[in-house]
Amino acid sequence: MENKKPLILISNDDGVSAKGINELIRFLRPLGDLVVMAPDSARSGNGCALTVNAPVHYRLVHQEEGLSVYQCSGTPTDCVKLARNTVLPREPDLVVAGINHGDNSAVNVHYSGTMGVVIEGCLNDIPSIGFSLDSHDPEADFTPCEPFVQEIVRKVLDAGLPPLTCLNVNMPAVADIRGIRVCAQARGNWVREWECCPRANGANYYWLTGEFVNHDPEDDTRDHWAIRQGYIAVTPTTVDMTAYDAMRRISELLATDPEAGFRGK
């Protein structure tokens, strides 16, 4: 790897062979030296899961100047940890996840293996970005996203991100993208989440399914709205889960010193 170029670590949750990650590699090749460490098969819905009950292994599957591709038996988060601790010559300048097949807007950020990659990078003070396309088609057309992905990555490489903040970028599957909007996470939840899957030898088998209900479908400040209007939604996401706005109220509820938490006591 050439030290003069940015070092970019790439992973995903759809697996090393998915079209999305291979398109991402193509988009980012001009921007730096790339190391890819991705799961050997799909790990969707793994969130920030770690493999703790079995060893994790990886192998090199492709190498050329400025690009090394590894596949890993673990989760997306395992991939970032393993790459940083075993194969990278130094800390990466950027961690990039995706491009995911399917959006990770709204509450999906909590379940997403794509965002598990991003959160792991962010927790280690590395600027980190997750890219997702609002299409589950394994042969989806990622081409309209290319200039936007490159623009976002260039700007983050140049300027960095605030501490404990990463980017969740969700892109519409349309030919003519209307632009980029910085959005808040949509409010909503999943309903009707299980479908019965009968088996001859027993009952109580179910497939995970579901329907997302947007609580504010017309709120144009939210990521879910932006994607459906043809915009790329960029949601700044914090890994500090402290509800600072609620600290005083909870202190009063529990009859503790409302200032103690702010003084670090």
Disulfide bonds with the S-S distance in Angstrom:
none
